[in-house]
Amino acid sequence: MTDKQQFQMLEDFANDSSVAKGGHIQVTVSEYSTRFEPKDGHAWFKHEDSKFLDEILTGANHFMYWLRREGYEIKKSKKAKAN
């Protein structure tokens, strides 16, 4: 898995979370930053929701780097639902 694939997986993970969906937050993850923006025509979102999402993403990112460093392969199952 490349860094770009990892960032895309983190972005998908965050945007699929109930916090992002219920809080109307669009998350964009890149190698340089993580951006939180209101979505669906909303003008704002709760700061605590974006802070919680940021903490979840930090942990997931560290875990994914550890998996890669230890030689684990991160991949999507062929049986998994395709987007």
N, CA, C and O atoms as a Maestro MAE file, in Angstrom:
{
 s_m_m2io_version
 :::
 2.0.0
}

f_m_ct {
 s_m_title
 :::
 protein
 m_atom[332] {
  # First column is atom index #
  i_m_mmod_type
  r_m_x_coord
  r_m_y_coord
  r_m_z_coord
  i_m_residue_number
  s_m_chain_name
  s_m_pdb_residue_name
  s_m_pdb_atom_name
  i_m_atomic_number
  :::
  1 25 0.845 -1.175 0.000 1 A "MET " " N  " 7
  2 3 0.000 0.000 0.000 1 A "MET " " CA " 6
  3 2 0.888 1.233 0.000 1 A "MET " " C  " 6
  4 15 1.852 1.317 0.760 1 A "MET " " O  " 8
  5 25 0.560 2.173 -0.843 2 A "THR " " N  " 7
  6 3 1.306 3.426 -0.897 2 A "THR " " CA " 6
  7 2 0.704 4.421 0.091 2 A "THR " " C  " 6
  8 15 -0.400 4.222 0.598 2 A "THR " " O  " 8
  9 25 1.446 5.495 0.354 3 A "ASP " " N  " 7
  10 3 0.921 6.543 1.226 3 A "ASP " " CA " 6
  11 2 -0.371 7.117 0.654 3 A "ASP " " C  " 6
  12 15 -1.322 7.365 1.395 3 A "ASP " " O  " 8
  13 25 -0.408 7.328 -0.649 4 A "LYS " " N  " 7
  14 3 -1.605 7.897 -1.279 4 A "LYS " " CA " 6
  15 2 -2.826 6.993 -1.066 4 A "LYS " " C  " 6
  16 15 -3.920 7.481 -0.785 4 A "LYS " " O  " 8
  17 25 -2.636 5.691 -1.198 5 A "GLN " " N  " 7
  18 3 -3.733 4.745 -0.968 5 A "GLN " " CA " 6
  19 2 -4.154 4.776 0.504 5 A "GLN " " C  " 6
  20 15 -5.339 4.683 0.822 5 A "GLN " " O  " 8
  21 25 -3.178 4.905 1.388 6 A "GLN " " N  " 7
  22 3 -3.493 4.967 2.807 6 A "GLN " " CA " 6
  23 2 -4.313 6.209 3.133 6 A "GLN " " C  " 6
  24 15 -5.293 6.125 3.874 6 A "GLN " " O  " 8
  25 25 -3.927 7.352 2.594 7 A "PHE " " N  " 7
  26 3 -4.672 8.585 2.852 7 A "PHE " " CA " 6
  27 2 -6.087 8.500 2.287 7 A "PHE " " C  " 6
  28 15 -7.028 9.006 2.898 7 A "PHE " " O  " 8
  29 25 -6.244 7.867 1.134 8 A "GLN " " N  " 7
  30 3 -7.576 7.693 0.562 8 A "GLN " " CA " 6
  31 2 -8.429 6.789 1.445 8 A "GLN " " C  " 6
  32 15 -9.619 7.042 1.630 8 A "GLN " " O  " 8
  33 25 -7.823 5.739 1.990 9 A "MET " " N  " 7
  34 3 -8.554 4.831 2.878 9 A "MET " " CA " 6
  35 2 -8.965 5.560 4.159 9 A "MET " " C  " 6
  36 15 -10.079 5.368 4.648 9 A "MET " " O  " 8
  37 25 -8.090 6.381 4.697 10 A "LEU " " N  " 7
  38 3 -8.421 7.160 5.884 10 A "LEU " " CA " 6
  39 2 -9.554 8.136 5.599 10 A "LEU " " C  " 6
  40 15 -10.449 8.314 6.425 10 A "LEU " " O  " 8
  41 25 -9.518 8.765 4.434 11 A "GLU " " N  " 7
  42 3 -10.577 9.695 4.044 11 A "GLU " " CA " 6
  43 2 -11.914 8.966 3.924 11 A "GLU " " C  " 6
  44 15 -12.934 9.445 4.420 11 A "GLU " " O  " 8
  45 25 -11.906 7.817 3.272 12 A "ASP " " N  " 7
  46 3 -13.134 7.023 3.139 12 A "ASP " " CA " 6
  47 2 -13.656 6.600 4.508 12 A "ASP " " C  " 6
  48 15 -14.856 6.670 4.772 12 A "ASP " " O  " 8
  49 25 -12.747 6.161 5.379 13 A "PHE " " N  " 7
  50 3 -13.098 5.752 6.739 13 A "PHE " " CA " 6
  51 2 -13.768 6.903 7.490 13 A "PHE " " C  " 6
  52 15 -14.813 6.714 8.114 13 A "PHE " " O  " 8
  53 25 -13.170 8.088 7.431 14 A "ALA " " N  " 7
  54 3 -13.712 9.242 8.155 14 A "ALA " " CA " 6
  55 2 -15.074 9.655 7.604 14 A "ALA " " C  " 6
  56 15 -16.007 9.900 8.369 14 A "ALA " " O  " 8
  57 25 -15.188 9.733 6.283 15 A "ASN " " N  " 7
  58 3 -16.448 10.182 5.686 15 A "ASN " " CA " 6
  59 2 -17.571 9.169 5.847 15 A "ASN " " C  " 6
  60 15 -18.744 9.524 5.738 15 A "ASN " " O  " 8
  61 25 -17.228 7.918 6.104 16 A "ASP " " N  " 7
  62 3 -18.238 6.885 6.301 16 A "ASP " " CA " 6
  63 2 -18.666 6.766 7.771 16 A "ASP " " C  " 6
  64 15 -19.585 6.012 8.089 16 A "ASP " " O  " 8
  65 25 -18.006 7.502 8.659 17 A "SER " " N  " 7
  66 3 -18.321 7.411 10.088 17 A "SER " " CA " 6
  67 2 -19.636 8.129 10.397 17 A "SER " " C  " 6
  68 15 -20.043 9.047 9.684 17 A "SER " " O  " 8
  69 25 -20.279 7.698 11.460 18 A "SER " " N  " 7
  70 3 -21.549 8.312 11.861 18 A "SER " " CA " 6
  71 2 -21.346 9.758 12.312 18 A "SER " " C  " 6
  72 15 -22.248 10.584 12.171 18 A "SER " " O  " 8
  73 25 -20.173 10.064 12.851 19 A "VAL " " N  " 7
  74 3 -19.894 11.432 13.289 19 A "VAL " " CA " 6
  75 2 -19.871 12.379 12.094 19 A "VAL " " C  " 6
  76 15 -20.455 13.462 12.143 19 A "VAL " " O  " 8
  77 25 -19.197 11.970 11.022 20 A "ALA " " N  " 7
  78 3 -19.132 12.821 9.826 20 A "ALA " " CA " 6
  79 2 -20.494 12.915 9.152 20 A "ALA " " C  " 6
  80 15 -20.907 13.994 8.727 20 A "ALA " " O  " 8
  81 25 -21.188 11.791 9.053 21 A "LYS " " N  " 7
  82 3 -22.505 11.802 8.408 21 A "LYS " " CA " 6
  83 2 -23.508 12.624 9.214 21 A "LYS " " C  " 6
  84 15 -24.185 13.493 8.666 21 A "LYS " " O  " 8
  85 25 -23.601 12.351 10.511 22 A "GLY " " N  " 7
  86 3 -24.560 13.060 11.357 22 A "GLY " " CA " 6
  87 2 -24.195 14.506 11.599 22 A "GLY " " C  " 6
  88 15 -25.068 15.352 11.792 22 A "GLY " " O  " 8
  89 25 -22.902 14.791 11.589 23 A "GLY " " N  " 7
  90 3 -22.437 16.153 11.822 23 A "GLY " " CA " 6
  91 2 -22.298 16.973 10.561 23 A "GLY " " C  " 6
  92 15 -21.907 18.139 10.610 23 A "GLY " " O  " 8
  93 25 -22.621 16.359 9.418 24 A "HIS " " N  " 7
  94 3 -22.534 17.028 8.108 24 A "HIS " " CA " 6
  95 2 -21.123 17.568 7.865 24 A "HIS " " C  " 6
  96 15 -20.935 18.741 7.542 24 A "HIS " " O  " 8
  97 25 -20.133 16.676 8.030 25 A "ILE " " N  " 7
  98 3 -18.728 17.051 7.868 25 A "ILE " " CA " 6
  99 2 -18.136 16.290 6.686 25 A "ILE " " C  " 6
  100 15 -18.285 15.073 6.583 25 A "ILE " " O  " 8
  101 25 -17.471 17.010 5.806 26 A "GLN " " N  " 7
  102 3 -16.732 16.419 4.694 26 A "GLN " " CA " 6
  103 2 -15.261 16.447 5.061 26 A "GLN " " C  " 6
  104 15 -14.700 17.512 5.317 26 A "GLN " " O  " 8
  105 25 -14.632 15.273 5.088 27 A "VAL " " N  " 7
  106 3 -13.227 15.164 5.480 27 A "VAL " " CA " 6
  107 2 -12.384 14.908 4.236 27 A "VAL " " C  " 6
  108 15 -12.723 14.058 3.413 27 A "VAL " " O  " 8
  109 25 -11.294 15.640 4.107 28 A "THR " " N  " 7
  110 3 -10.332 15.446 3.029 28 A "THR " " CA " 6
  111 2 -8.968 15.210 3.664 28 A "THR " " C  " 6
  112 15 -8.489 16.023 4.454 28 A "THR " " O  " 8
  113 25 -8.347 14.083 3.307 29 A "VAL " " N  " 7
  114 3 -7.046 13.730 3.885 29 A "VAL " " CA " 6
  115 2 -6.008 13.712 2.769 29 A "VAL " " C  " 6
  116 15 -6.217 13.091 1.727 29 A "VAL " " O  " 8
  117 25 -4.893 14.394 2.992 30 A "SER " " N  " 7
  118 3 -3.789 14.369 2.033 30 A "SER " " CA " 6
  119 2 -2.494 14.156 2.803 30 A "SER " " C  " 6
  120 15 -2.499 14.064 4.031 30 A "SER " " O  " 8
  121 25 -1.408 14.081 2.090 31 A "GLU " " N  " 7
  122 3 -0.121 13.895 2.755 31 A "GLU " " CA " 6
  123 2 0.286 15.125 3.568 31 A "GLU " " C  " 6
  124 15 1.154 15.032 4.435 31 A "GLU " " O  " 8
  125 25 -0.331 16.267 3.297 32 A "TYR " " N  " 7
  126 3 0.040 17.502 3.965 32 A "TYR " " CA " 6
  127 2 -0.935 17.955 5.036 32 A "TYR " " C  " 6
  128 15 -0.551 18.673 5.959 32 A "TYR " " O  " 8
  129 25 -2.207 17.540 4.921 33 A "SER " " N  " 7
  130 3 -3.189 18.050 5.879 33 A "SER " " CA " 6
  131 2 -4.446 17.182 5.907 33 A "SER " " C  " 6
  132 15 -4.674 16.340 5.038 33 A "SER " " O  " 8
  133 25 -5.240 17.420 6.932 34 A "THR " " N  " 7
  134 3 -6.573 16.853 7.041 34 A "THR " " CA " 6
  135 2 -7.522 18.039 7.145 34 A "THR " " C  " 6
  136 15 -7.367 18.894 8.017 34 A "THR " " O  " 8
  137 25 -8.498 18.085 6.255 35 A "ARG " " N  " 7
  138 3 -9.399 19.237 6.192 35 A "ARG " " CA " 6
  139 2 -10.814 18.792 6.534 35 A "ARG " " C  " 6
  140 15 -11.283 17.756 6.061 35 A "ARG " " O  " 8
  141 25 -11.486 19.585 7.358 36 A "PHE " " N  " 7
  142 3 -12.872 19.353 7.728 36 A "PHE " " CA " 6
  143 2 -13.697 20.526 7.223 36 A "PHE " " C  " 6
  144 15 -13.408 21.681 7.536 36 A "PHE " " O  " 8
  145 25 -14.722 20.221 6.443 37 A "GLU " " N  " 7
  146 3 -15.581 21.261 5.893 37 A "GLU " " CA " 6
  147 2 -17.038 20.866 6.069 37 A "GLU " " C  " 6
  148 15 -17.356 19.677 6.054 37 A "GLU " " O  " 8
  149 25 -17.936 21.841 6.236 38 A "PRO " " N  " 7
  150 3 -19.354 21.507 6.285 38 A "PRO " " CA " 6
  151 2 -19.823 21.017 4.917 38 A "PRO " " C  " 6
  152 15 -19.334 21.486 3.889 38 A "PRO " " O  " 8
  153 25 -20.766 20.076 4.899 39 A "LYS " " N  " 7
  154 3 -21.268 19.573 3.623 39 A "LYS " " CA " 6
  155 2 -22.785 19.646 3.589 39 A "LYS " " C  " 6
  156 15 -23.423 19.994 4.582 39 A "LYS " " O  " 8
  157 25 -23.343 19.322 2.462 40 A "ASP " " N  " 7
  158 3 -24.793 19.297 2.255 40 A "ASP " " CA " 6
  159 2 -25.447 20.647 2.528 40 A "ASP " " C  " 6
  160 15 -26.559 20.702 3.054 40 A "ASP " " O  " 8
  161 25 -24.771 21.726 2.179 41 A "GLY " " N  " 7
  162 3 -25.355 23.059 2.313 41 A "GLY " " CA " 6
  163 2 -25.342 23.620 3.726 41 A "GLY " " C  " 6
  164 15 -25.900 24.692 3.957 41 A "GLY " " O  " 8
  165 25 -24.729 22.935 4.669 42 A "HIS " " N  " 7
  166 3 -24.652 23.434 6.032 42 A "HIS " " CA " 6
  167 2 -23.523 24.466 6.136 42 A "HIS " " C  " 6
  168 15 -22.495 24.350 5.470 42 A "HIS " " O  " 8
  169 25 -23.734 25.456 6.969 43 A "ALA " " N  " 7
  170 3 -22.752 26.528 7.110 43 A "ALA " " CA " 6
  171 2 -21.744 26.253 8.215 43 A "ALA " " C  " 6
  172 15 -20.723 26.938 8.289 43 A "ALA " " O  " 8
  173 25 -21.998 25.263 9.084 44 A "TRP " " N  " 7
  174 3 -21.126 25.020 10.214 44 A "TRP " " CA " 6
  175 2 -21.247 23.570 10.661 44 A "TRP " " C  " 6
  176 15 -22.123 22.830 10.214 44 A "TRP " " O  " 8
  177 25 -20.347 23.188 11.554 45 A "PHE " " N  " 7
  178 3 -20.422 21.907 12.248 45 A "PHE " " CA " 6
  179 2 -19.807 22.093 13.623 45 A "PHE " " C  " 6
  180 15 -19.138 23.095 13.880 45 A "PHE " " O  " 8
  181 25 -20.029 21.139 14.499 46 A "LYS " " N  " 7
  182 3 -19.532 21.253 15.864 46 A "LYS " " CA " 6
  183 2 -18.023 21.013 15.914 46 A "LYS " " C  " 6
  184 15 -17.503 20.074 15.309 46 A "LYS " " O  " 8
  185 25 -17.343 21.877 16.644 47 A "HIS " " N  " 7
  186 3 -15.894 21.751 16.803 47 A "HIS " " CA " 6
  187 2 -15.541 20.415 17.437 47 A "HIS " " C  " 6
  188 15 -14.572 19.773 17.032 47 A "HIS " " O  " 8
  189 25 -16.324 19.989 18.434 48 A "GLU " " N  " 7
  190 3 -16.003 18.741 19.124 48 A "GLU " " CA " 6
  191 2 -16.120 17.535 18.192 48 A "GLU " " C  " 6
  192 15 -15.416 16.543 18.377 48 A "GLU " " O  " 8
  193 25 -17.009 17.611 17.186 49 A "ASP " " N  " 7
  194 3 -17.106 16.528 16.211 49 A "ASP " " CA " 6
  195 2 -15.844 16.451 15.345 49 A "ASP " " C  " 6
  196 15 -15.323 15.365 15.090 49 A "ASP " " O  " 8
  197 25 -15.366 17.604 14.901 50 A "SER " " N  " 7
  198 3 -14.148 17.594 14.077 50 A "SER " " CA " 6
  199 2 -12.937 17.175 14.908 50 A "SER " " C  " 6
  200 15 -12.050 16.492 14.395 50 A "SER " " O  " 8
  201 25 -12.885 17.567 16.164 51 A "LYS " " N  " 7
  202 3 -11.785 17.171 17.045 51 A "LYS " " CA " 6
  203 2 -11.806 15.658 17.263 51 A "LYS " " C  " 6
  204 15 -10.756 15.016 17.230 51 A "LYS " " O  " 8
  205 25 -12.996 15.080 17.486 52 A "PHE " " N  " 7
  206 3 -13.135 13.643 17.676 52 A "PHE " " CA " 6
  207 2 -12.703 12.896 16.414 52 A "PHE " " C  " 6
  208 15 -11.972 11.909 16.498 52 A "PHE " " O  " 8
  209 25 -13.148 13.362 15.248 53 A "LEU " " N  " 7
  210 3 -12.742 12.744 13.988 53 A "LEU " " CA " 6
  211 2 -11.229 12.810 13.800 53 A "LEU " " C  " 6
  212 15 -10.611 11.845 13.348 53 A "LEU " " O  " 8
  213 25 -10.641 13.939 14.144 54 A "ASP " " N  " 7
  214 3 -9.192 14.093 14.011 54 A "ASP " " CA " 6
  215 2 -8.448 13.089 14.891 54 A "ASP " " C  " 6
  216 15 -7.446 12.512 14.469 54 A "ASP " " O  " 8
  217 25 -8.939 12.883 16.109 55 A "GLU " " N  " 7
  218 3 -8.298 11.924 17.013 55 A "GLU " " CA " 6
  219 2 -8.443 10.491 16.495 55 A "GLU " " C  " 6
  220 15 -7.499 9.705 16.575 55 A "GLU " " O  " 8
  221 25 -9.605 10.156 15.973 56 A "ILE " " N  " 7
  222 3 -9.811 8.820 15.395 56 A "ILE " " CA " 6
  223 2 -8.868 8.608 14.213 56 A "ILE " " C  " 6
  224 15 -8.241 7.555 14.097 56 A "ILE " " O  " 8
  225 25 -8.769 9.605 13.341 57 A "LEU " " N  " 7
  226 3 -7.900 9.497 12.167 57 A "LEU " " CA " 6
  227 2 -6.427 9.388 12.560 57 A "LEU " " C  " 6
  228 15 -5.669 8.655 11.926 57 A "LEU " " O  " 8
  229 25 -6.026 10.103 13.585 58 A "THR " " N  " 7
  230 3 -4.639 10.016 14.046 58 A "THR " " CA " 6
  231 2 -4.317 8.596 14.489 58 A "THR " " C  " 6
  232 15 -3.280 8.047 14.116 58 A "THR " " O  " 8
  233 25 -5.197 8.005 15.279 59 A "GLY " " N  " 7
  234 3 -4.988 6.636 15.737 59 A "GLY " " CA " 6
  235 2 -4.989 5.642 14.591 59 A "GLY " " C  " 6
  236 15 -4.138 4.755 14.534 59 A "GLY " " O  " 8
  237 25 -5.952 5.788 13.667 60 A "ALA " " N  " 7
  238 3 -6.031 4.878 12.516 60 A "ALA " " CA " 6
  239 2 -4.791 5.000 11.643 60 A "ALA " " C  " 6
  240 15 -4.279 3.997 11.147 60 A "ALA " " O  " 8
  241 25 -4.309 6.217 11.454 61 A "ASN " " N  " 7
  242 3 -3.122 6.441 10.638 61 A "ASN " " CA " 6
  243 2 -1.895 5.788 11.272 61 A "ASN " " C  " 6
  244 15 -1.112 5.137 10.581 61 A "ASN " " O  " 8
  245 25 -1.726 5.957 12.573 62 A "HIS " " N  " 7
  246 3 -0.595 5.331 13.269 62 A "HIS " " CA " 6
  247 2 -0.685 3.809 13.176 62 A "HIS " " C  " 6
  248 15 0.321 3.136 12.953 62 A "HIS " " O  " 8
  249 25 -1.893 3.269 13.349 63 A "PHE " " N  " 7
  250 3 -2.074 1.826 13.275 63 A "PHE " " CA " 6
  251 2 -1.744 1.304 11.879 63 A "PHE " " C  " 6
  252 15 -1.102 0.263 11.742 63 A "PHE " " O  " 8
  253 25 -2.180 2.022 10.843 64 A "MET " " N  " 7
  254 3 -1.896 1.594 9.468 64 A "MET " " CA " 6
  255 2 -0.395 1.657 9.171 64 A "MET " " C  " 6
  256 15 0.134 0.767 8.505 64 A "MET " " O  " 8
  257 25 0.295 2.688 9.649 65 A "TYR " " N  " 7
  258 3 1.744 2.745 9.463 65 A "TYR " " CA " 6
  259 2 2.419 1.580 10.176 65 A "TYR " " C  " 6
  260 15 3.357 0.989 9.641 65 A "TYR " " O  " 8
  261 25 1.953 1.242 11.380 66 A "TRP " " N  " 7
  262 3 2.518 0.114 12.107 66 A "TRP " " CA " 6
  263 2 2.321 -1.181 11.330 66 A "TRP " " C  " 6
  264 15 3.252 -1.976 11.205 66 A "TRP " " O  " 8
  265 25 1.101 -1.402 10.800 67 A "LEU " " N  " 7
  266 3 0.836 -2.597 10.000 67 A "LEU " " CA " 6
  267 2 1.795 -2.689 8.822 67 A "LEU " " C  " 6
  268 15 2.367 -3.747 8.557 67 A "LEU " " O  " 8
  269 25 1.967 -1.579 8.118 68 A "ARG " " N  " 7
  270 3 2.868 -1.569 6.960 68 A "ARG " " CA " 6
  271 2 4.307 -1.841 7.384 68 A "ARG " " C  " 6
  272 15 5.016 -2.601 6.724 68 A "ARG " " O  " 8
  273 25 4.737 -1.226 8.477 69 A "ARG " " N  " 7
  274 3 6.114 -1.385 8.950 69 A "ARG " " CA " 6
  275 2 6.387 -2.826 9.388 69 A "ARG " " C  " 6
  276 15 7.504 -3.321 9.235 69 A "ARG " " O  " 8
  277 25 5.374 -3.494 9.930 70 A "GLU " " N  " 7
  278 3 5.528 -4.871 10.393 70 A "GLU " " CA " 6
  279 2 5.296 -5.899 9.294 70 A "GLU " " C  " 6
  280 15 5.373 -7.101 9.546 70 A "GLU " " O  " 8
  281 25 5.012 -5.437 8.073 71 A "GLY " " N  " 7
  282 3 4.890 -6.344 6.940 71 A "GLY " " CA " 6
  283 2 3.486 -6.854 6.661 71 A "GLY " " C  " 6
  284 15 3.306 -7.724 5.809 71 A "GLY " " O  " 8
  285 25 2.494 -6.332 7.361 72 A "TYR " " N  " 7
  286 3 1.117 -6.731 7.075 72 A "TYR " " CA " 6
  287 2 0.662 -6.092 5.768 72 A "TYR " " C  " 6
  288 15 1.083 -4.987 5.428 72 A "TYR " " O  " 8
  289 25 -0.181 -6.780 5.056 73 A "GLU " " N  " 7
  290 3 -0.715 -6.246 3.803 73 A "GLU " " CA " 6
  291 2 -2.141 -5.776 4.053 73 A "GLU " " C  " 6
  292 15 -2.974 -6.538 4.545 73 A "GLU " " O  " 8
  293 25 -2.418 -4.540 3.721 74 A "ILE " " N  " 7
  294 3 -3.747 -3.963 3.881 74 A "ILE " " CA " 6
  295 2 -4.401 -3.969 2.503 74 A "ILE " " C  " 6
  296 15 -3.929 -3.306 1.579 74 A "ILE " " O  " 8
  297 25 -5.484 -4.720 2.374 75 A "LYS " " N  " 7
  298 3 -6.157 -4.753 1.087 75 A "LYS " " CA " 6
  299 2 -7.633 -5.019 1.274 75 A "LYS " " C  " 6
  300 15 -8.060 -5.534 2.307 75 A "LYS " " O  " 8
  301 25 -8.400 -4.665 0.276 76 A "LYS " " N  " 7
  302 3 -9.842 -4.839 0.310 76 A "LYS " " CA " 6
  303 2 -10.189 -6.220 -0.215 76 A "LYS " " C  " 6
  304 15 -9.650 -6.655 -1.232 76 A "LYS " " O  " 8
  305 25 -11.067 -6.896 0.460 77 A "SER " " N  " 7
  306 3 -11.514 -8.219 0.057 77 A "SER " " CA " 6
  307 2 -12.325 -8.149 -1.235 77 A "SER " " C  " 6
  308 15 -13.045 -7.178 -1.468 77 A "SER " " O  " 8
  309 25 -12.210 -9.163 -2.063 78 A "LYS " " N  " 7
  310 3 -13.001 -9.189 -3.289 78 A "LYS " " CA " 6
  311 2 -14.488 -9.284 -2.980 78 A "LYS " " C  " 6
  312 15 -15.323 -8.884 -3.791 78 A "LYS " " O  " 8
  313 25 -14.816 -9.815 -1.805 79 A "LYS " " N  " 7
  314 3 -16.204 -9.947 -1.409 79 A "LYS " " CA " 6
  315 2 -16.766 -8.651 -0.832 79 A "LYS " " C  " 6
  316 15 -17.980 -8.513 -0.686 79 A "LYS " " O  " 8
  317 25 -15.894 -7.704 -0.504 80 A "ALA " " N  " 7
  318 3 -16.335 -6.455 0.083 80 A "ALA " " CA " 6
  319 2 -17.142 -5.647 -0.917 80 A "ALA " " C  " 6
  320 15 -16.942 -5.742 -2.128 80 A "ALA " " O  " 8
  321 25 -18.050 -4.858 -0.389 81 A "LYS " " N  " 7
  322 3 -18.891 -4.017 -1.229 81 A "LYS " " CA " 6
  323 2 -18.042 -2.991 -1.975 81 A "LYS " " C  " 6
  324 15 -17.259 -2.261 -1.366 81 A "LYS " " O  " 8
  325 25 -18.199 -2.943 -3.263 82 A "ALA " " N  " 7
  326 3 -17.450 -1.972 -4.088 82 A "ALA " " CA " 6
  327 2 -18.194 -0.644 -4.077 82 A "ALA " " C  " 6
  328 15 -19.424 -0.605 -4.118 82 A "ALA " " O  " 8
  329 25 -17.420 0.457 -4.021 83 A "ASN " " N  " 7
  330 3 -18.026 1.800 -4.048 83 A "ASN " " CA " 6
  331 2 -18.067 2.322 -5.453 83 A "ASN " " C  " 6
  332 15 -18.539 3.434 -5.685 83 A "ASN " " O  " 8
  :::
 }
 m_bond[331] {
  # First column is bond index #
  i_m_from
  i_m_to
  i_m_order
  :::
  1 1 2 1
  2 2 3 1
  3 3 4 2
  4 3 5 1
  5 5 6 1
  6 6 7 1
  7 7 8 2
  8 7 9 1
  9 9 10 1
  10 10 11 1
  11 11 12 2
  12 11 13 1
  13 13 14 1
  14 14 15 1
  15 15 16 2
  16 15 17 1
  17 17 18 1
  18 18 19 1
  19 19 20 2
  20 19 21 1
  21 21 22 1
  22 22 23 1
  23 23 24 2
  24 23 25 1
  25 25 26 1
  26 26 27 1
  27 27 28 2
  28 27 29 1
  29 29 30 1
  30 30 31 1
  31 31 32 2
  32 31 33 1
  33 33 34 1
  34 34 35 1
  35 35 36 2
  36 35 37 1
  37 37 38 1
  38 38 39 1
  39 39 40 2
  40 39 41 1
  41 41 42 1
  42 42 43 1
  43 43 44 2
  44 43 45 1
  45 45 46 1
  46 46 47 1
  47 47 48 2
  48 47 49 1
  49 49 50 1
  50 50 51 1
  51 51 52 2
  52 51 53 1
  53 53 54 1
  54 54 55 1
  55 55 56 2
  56 55 57 1
  57 57 58 1
  58 58 59 1
  59 59 60 2
  60 59 61 1
  61 61 62 1
  62 62 63 1
  63 63 64 2
  64 63 65 1
  65 65 66 1
  66 66 67 1
  67 67 68 2
  68 67 69 1
  69 69 70 1
  70 70 71 1
  71 71 72 2
  72 71 73 1
  73 73 74 1
  74 74 75 1
  75 75 76 2
  76 75 77 1
  77 77 78 1
  78 78 79 1
  79 79 80 2
  80 79 81 1
  81 81 82 1
  82 82 83 1
  83 83 84 2
  84 83 85 1
  85 85 86 1
  86 86 87 1
  87 87 88 2
  88 87 89 1
  89 89 90 1
  90 90 91 1
  91 91 92 2
  92 91 93 1
  93 93 94 1
  94 94 95 1
  95 95 96 2
  96 95 97 1
  97 97 98 1
  98 98 99 1
  99 99 100 2
  100 99 101 1
  101 101 102 1
  102 102 103 1
  103 103 104 2
  104 103 105 1
  105 105 106 1
  106 106 107 1
  107 107 108 2
  108 107 109 1
  109 109 110 1
  110 110 111 1
  111 111 112 2
  112 111 113 1
  113 113 114 1
  114 114 115 1
  115 115 116 2
  116 115 117 1
  117 117 118 1
  118 118 119 1
  119 119 120 2
  120 119 121 1
  121 121 122 1
  122 122 123 1
  123 123 124 2
  124 123 125 1
  125 125 126 1
  126 126 127 1
  127 127 128 2
  128 127 129 1
  129 129 130 1
  130 130 131 1
  131 131 132 2
  132 131 133 1
  133 133 134 1
  134 134 135 1
  135 135 136 2
  136 135 137 1
  137 137 138 1
  138 138 139 1
  139 139 140 2
  140 139 141 1
  141 141 142 1
  142 142 143 1
  143 143 144 2
  144 143 145 1
  145 145 146 1
  146 146 147 1
  147 147 148 2
  148 147 149 1
  149 149 150 1
  150 150 151 1
  151 151 152 2
  152 151 153 1
  153 153 154 1
  154 154 155 1
  155 155 156 2
  156 155 157 1
  157 157 158 1
  158 158 159 1
  159 159 160 2
  160 159 161 1
  161 161 162 1
  162 162 163 1
  163 163 164 2
  164 163 165 1
  165 165 166 1
  166 166 167 1
  167 167 168 2
  168 167 169 1
  169 169 170 1
  170 170 171 1
  171 171 172 2
  172 171 173 1
  173 173 174 1
  174 174 175 1
  175 175 176 2
  176 175 177 1
  177 177 178 1
  178 178 179 1
  179 179 180 2
  180 179 181 1
  181 181 182 1
  182 182 183 1
  183 183 184 2
  184 183 185 1
  185 185 186 1
  186 186 187 1
  187 187 188 2
  188 187 189 1
  189 189 190 1
  190 190 191 1
  191 191 192 2
  192 191 193 1
  193 193 194 1
  194 194 195 1
  195 195 196 2
  196 195 197 1
  197 197 198 1
  198 198 199 1
  199 199 200 2
  200 199 201 1
  201 201 202 1
  202 202 203 1
  203 203 204 2
  204 203 205 1
  205 205 206 1
  206 206 207 1
  207 207 208 2
  208 207 209 1
  209 209 210 1
  210 210 211 1
  211 211 212 2
  212 211 213 1
  213 213 214 1
  214 214 215 1
  215 215 216 2
  216 215 217 1
  217 217 218 1
  218 218 219 1
  219 219 220 2
  220 219 221 1
  221 221 222 1
  222 222 223 1
  223 223 224 2
  224 223 225 1
  225 225 226 1
  226 226 227 1
  227 227 228 2
  228 227 229 1
  229 229 230 1
  230 230 231 1
  231 231 232 2
  232 231 233 1
  233 233 234 1
  234 234 235 1
  235 235 236 2
  236 235 237 1
  237 237 238 1
  238 238 239 1
  239 239 240 2
  240 239 241 1
  241 241 242 1
  242 242 243 1
  243 243 244 2
  244 243 245 1
  245 245 246 1
  246 246 247 1
  247 247 248 2
  248 247 249 1
  249 249 250 1
  250 250 251 1
  251 251 252 2
  252 251 253 1
  253 253 254 1
  254 254 255 1
  255 255 256 2
  256 255 257 1
  257 257 258 1
  258 258 259 1
  259 259 260 2
  260 259 261 1
  261 261 262 1
  262 262 263 1
  263 263 264 2
  264 263 265 1
  265 265 266 1
  266 266 267 1
  267 267 268 2
  268 267 269 1
  269 269 270 1
  270 270 271 1
  271 271 272 2
  272 271 273 1
  273 273 274 1
  274 274 275 1
  275 275 276 2
  276 275 277 1
  277 277 278 1
  278 278 279 1
  279 279 280 2
  280 279 281 1
  281 281 282 1
  282 282 283 1
  283 283 284 2
  284 283 285 1
  285 285 286 1
  286 286 287 1
  287 287 288 2
  288 287 289 1
  289 289 290 1
  290 290 291 1
  291 291 292 2
  292 291 293 1
  293 293 294 1
  294 294 295 1
  295 295 296 2
  296 295 297 1
  297 297 298 1
  298 298 299 1
  299 299 300 2
  300 299 301 1
  301 301 302 1
  302 302 303 1
  303 303 304 2
  304 303 305 1
  305 305 306 1
  306 306 307 1
  307 307 308 2
  308 307 309 1
  309 309 310 1
  310 310 311 1
  311 311 312 2
  312 311 313 1
  313 313 314 1
  314 314 315 1
  315 315 316 2
  316 315 317 1
  317 317 318 1
  318 318 319 1
  319 319 320 2
  320 319 321 1
  321 321 322 1
  322 322 323 1
  323 323 324 2
  324 323 325 1
  325 325 326 1
  326 326 327 1
  327 327 328 2
  328 327 329 1
  329 329 330 1
  330 330 331 1
  331 331 332 2
  :::
 }
}
